[in-house]
Amino acid sequence: MVLKDCSRCLVYTPQGKPLTEAVVIHTRDYISLYFGGLGMRDVRMRTTVDFYDDRAGMIRAICELVIHRNPTFPEMPQPWMADCTIQEVKDSLQRQKDIRARVNIATSFSSERHGTFYGVIENISAGGLYVKTKQPLDRGEMLTFQYSFRTAMRTFQVRAIRGKRIGDDYGYGCCFVDLSENAEAVIREYVYKVLKERDKGRRQ
């Protein structure tokens, strides 16, 4: 069984664009996906699915999906479901929460204590980020920032948990606070994309 402990995934269209996030329920021999009803219809398709497995990490696989109405709706809140068969594992990254991608994202932050200031996010994972800034911060200080990791602009909240001075700047390790499953999936997809593009560049 490819999946070990997976509760959510991201389903793509056959053309490779994100289609919908889904709840995953799996046994040793069976995988079911449950999702909302925007633009869904009864269809059988072969497409890519990113599984976010708490034990196995992120697994990108080619799957056959048989999409149909969820017969247990509204007991289960998702009106659509898919019978999922993994046909080929394309790639995997162990415990995506622990894997950081090096980035260079300049953005503005705000806090109740220090107002608005600028910083550069130098690495990021689904668990947190590291930011360098000229603004000294207090340990435990709550920060907010906005960024589009996929398409829509989102507001994120982080807590500064450790920091040190680096010349004229300060570096802070921060953890995400109250991160929704949807926002976490967006960051996981972004980290995966950055790592894959970097690996592809090294091989060229």
N, C-alpha and C positions, 0 to 999 in steps of 0.2 A: 504494500500500500504506500503510495507516494506521500499522502497527507498523514500527518501525525496528530496535530492539534490545531485545526484551522477553523475559524469561525467567520471569516470574511474574505472577500476577493474583489477584484476589479475585472469586469468583462469588457472586451474590446469588440468593435465591429470587425467583420472579415477584412475591411480595408485598413485596419490597424488604428482606428480612433477609439478613445474611451467611450463606452456605451453606458454602462451603469455599474454601480457597486452592488454587491449582493451578500446576503447572509449565507453561510455555508454550513450544511449539516452533512456529516459523512460517517459511514461505518467502514468496515474493512473492505467491503465490495461495492459500496454504493455512495454516490455523491449527489446531493441535491442543492441547488442554488435558489434563493428566494429574493425577489426584488420588486420595486415599484412598477407602476403601470404606464409611465410616460413613453408613448411610441412603441409599446410592445405588441406582439401578435404571435399567433401560433406559427412556429417555424422550426425547422431543423437546420443547423448551421455548424460549420467547422471554423473555429476562431481561437484567438489567444485569450487566456485567462491568467491573471496574476493572483496567486494564492498567498495570503499572509498567514503563515503557519507559526505559532508561538514556539514550536520545538524545531521545526525543520527550516525556518526562515522564509524568505520570499522565493516562491517557485513560479516560474513562467512556463506555461504549458500550452500545447495545442490540444484543444478539446472539441469533442462533438457535443453540442447542446441540443436538446429537444425541448423547446420552450412551449409552455402551455399554461392555461389558467390554473391557479393554485386551488385544489379542491378543498383545502382546509381553511380558506379565507371565509370569514374574517377572524376565525380563531387565531390564525397566524396573520399578522397585519399586512403582509406582502401579497398583493393580488395575483402575481405571476411567479412562476417557478420554472426551473429547467432541470431535466435529468442530464447529468454531466458525466462524460466518459473521457478520461485523460488518455490521449493517444500518443503524445510525445512530450517529454520534458525538454524544453529548450535551454533553460538556464536556471540557476539557483544561487541565492546569497544567504549565507547562514545568519540567522537572527538579525534581521534587518534593523531592529531597534538599536543594536549595538554597533552597527556599521555607520561610520560617518563619511560624508563626502566633503572634500575640500572645495570651497566655493569662494567667491569674492562678491558679496552682495552688499552694496552701499545703500543704506536706508535710514529713515528717521525713527527714533524711539521716543516714547514719552513715559513719564512717571509722575506720580503725585508729588514726590519730593524734589525732583530736579527739572520738571517741565519737559520741553522738547529738546532733543539733542541728536546728533548724527553718530552712526557707528557703521562698522563693516563686519558683516557675518563672515567668518573665515572657515567654519565647518558646521555641518548640520546633520542631525539624525532625527528619527521619529521621536527620540526621547528628549532632545534639547539641541542647543547650539553654543558656539563660542563666538563672542563679539569683541572687537577691539574698538575703543572709543577714547576720546580725550576727556570725557566726563567721568569723574570719580563717582562710584556708586556705593551704596551700603549693602552689606550682606543681607540677603533675604528681600531686597527691594523688588517690587513688581514692575515690570516693563510691558508696554504694548507696542506693536508695530504692525504695519500692513504690508502685504506682499502677495503677488500672484505667482504661485508655484505651478499652476496649471493654466487656467484661463481667467477665472474670476478672482477679483481682489478679495482677500480675506484679512480679518483682524486676528492677530495671535497675541497671547499673553504668556510671558515667561518670568521666571523668578531667578535672580542672580544668586547663585549658591556658593561661588568661590571666585576670587579675583586676585590679580597681582599687577604691579606696575611694570611697564615695559618702556623704558626711556621716558618720553613725554606722554605716552599713552597708557591706557589701562586695558587689561584683557579679563573678560569675565566668562566663566562657564555658567550657562543658564539651562534650566529645565522648563519644558512646556507645562502650562497650568490649564486644567479644564479643557484639554484638547479633545474635540469630538472625534468619533470614529471616522467621519467623513474627512475632516481636516487631517487626521493622522494618515489616512489612506493617500491623500494628496501629497503629503510630505514623503511618504514611503516611495510613491511613484517617482517623485522628483529625485530623491536620492538614488534610486535604481537607475534612472535615466542618466544622471551625471556620471555615475560609476561606469556604466556601459559605454558611454561616449568616450570617457577617458581611456578605458581599456582598448576600445577600437582604435583610438589615436596612437596608442603605444605600439599596436600591431602593424600599423601602416608604415 
